[in-house]
Amino acid sequence: MAVVAPGQTLRRLTLPSDQDASGRTLGAEEIAALREAIESGTLTSTKGRFVRTLEERFARLMGLQHAYACASGTGAIHLAVAAIDPNPGDEIVTSPITDMGAITPILYQGAIPVFADVDPDTLNVTPETIERVLSPRTKAIVVTHLFGNACDMTGIMALANARGIAVIEDCAQAFEAEHAGRKVGTFGSIGCFSLQQGKHITTGEGGLVVTDDAELGRRLFLLVNKAWGYGDAKPDHYFIALNYRMTELQGAVAVAQMDKLDEVVRRRVALADDFTRRIADIAGLRTPRIGPGDEHTYWKYALNVDESVIPGGAVALAKELAGYGIASAPRYIQKPAFDCAVIRDQRTFGSSSWPFTLARPEAVAYGHDRYPGAYSGLERVLVLPWNDRYEDEHVAYIAEHLRSAVSAMREGPC
Ligand SMILES: *Cc1c(COP(=O)(O)O)cnc(C)c1O
């Protein structure tokens, strides 16, 4: 499938980027909706119609009863954790290889994040790694479908249901991804999404929570709205809650972005499938492992680099690719979340380190030996940026440079 003859060089390409217009689907539709929102003069979602429309349409897309928009993906996770309502010191199992926005809300809600190891190939938590860290104090499990590749929700739900533990799905990277033919975000009690700049669709910042449970839906609505009982006969501020509302400005853009989501996903998957075919035979590289019946929707394209075959491994390969304007990320988030200062040094509220003061010692022991999957997975992963605005020539460009970089590295310096 080489697109260049030996001796020739590829024309240098600049890849579309999700940080600007080149790699986003923002256009006339978003501008028209935004204009309508501004001309209406109603910019709060409590009175406007765009955020409500977004929520109705997102619930319908997911096939669930309730969806609520909020200020960010981090806010969505906080809403979900607060809706589950842990007692201070309750344990919530999560992944050490995820966005910090999936973890700090647990601490804000007074619960203890307990880290399950990950599968070194997918960097996803598994039923086995979760089971190892469950305790009588486990209140919930937050799973992240990393890069758009689903966790084993069949196994995780069986484990959680048998013990009456709630499951929250972090789908920030996994719009329309599927496990066993069913959308992620519909397995657990609550699904969380992000509309941040770099996600499948965007409003700059923003988030969504979904649930099929009427009681959790009610709590999520109240948690977005300072727990004020809008529409009730005798409304009050019923419990502790913040203002997590999305504005109508974001809602207008989000409604227009929703129209584009199916095509964004279709395109990302088709391009990734083509890329996988192009690079499948490169020794020392492994393409994403996808479960049977699953649909990976490629927020990013994560490669597994075998350092015993490719000298220097993922870090050296990233340096080679950077020379061609391909900005890949070896080690993804660099280190497991529990090695970040906030967790490692328990920097929370004043000098208290609360709620860590309530934790079982084993729940906050982050020994290297307990996380072999996380450490070896981070050593091997190389995260390639992925984008629905890529053309076939971009995919060919990345594949060809990957191929020539790997062969140059294997031959060594001459
Ligand atoms: C982006 C992201 C978040 C946080 O979303 P924000 O909108 O940036 O707050 C949480 N979890 C995962 C897995 C993410 O990728």
The ligand as an SDF file (V2000), in Angstrom:
LIG
                    3D

 15 15  0  0  0  0  0  0  0  0999 V2000
  -12.0560   15.0790   28.7960 C   0  0  0  0  0  0  0  0  0  0  0  0
  -12.3020   14.0530   29.8180 C   0  0  0  0  0  0  0  0  0  0  0  0
  -12.8850   14.3470   31.0500 C   0  0  0  0  0  0  0  0  0  0  0  0
  -13.1350   15.7400   31.5320 C   0  0  0  0  0  0  0  0  0  0  0  0
  -13.9200   16.4830   30.6850 O   0  0  0  0  0  0  0  0  0  0  0  0
  -13.7900   18.1030   30.7200 P   0  0  0  0  0  0  0  0  0  0  0  0
  -14.9240   18.5080   29.8400 O   0  0  0  0  0  0  0  0  0  0  0  0
  -12.4530   18.4130   30.1400 O   0  0  0  0  0  0  0  0  0  0  0  0
  -13.9380   18.5380   32.1000 O   0  0  0  0  0  0  0  0  0  0  0  0
  -13.1780   13.3100   31.9100 C   0  0  0  0  0  0  0  0  0  0  0  0
  -12.8890   12.0470   31.5880 N   0  0  0  0  0  0  0  0  0  0  0  0
  -12.2910   11.7200   30.4250 C   0  0  0  0  0  0  0  0  0  0  0  0
  -12.0240   10.3080   30.1400 C   0  0  0  0  0  0  0  0  0  0  0  0
  -11.9590   12.7150   29.5070 C   0  0  0  0  0  0  0  0  0  0  0  0
  -11.3620   12.3810   28.3680 O   0  0  0  0  0  0  0  0  0  0  0  0
  1  2  1  0
  2  3  1  0
  2 14  2  0
  3  4  1  0
  3 10  2  0
  4  5  1  0
  5  6  1  0
  6  7  2  0
  6  8  1  0
  6  9  1  0
 10 11  1  0
 11 12  2  0
 12 13  1  0
 12 14  1  0
 14 15  1  0
M  END
$$$$
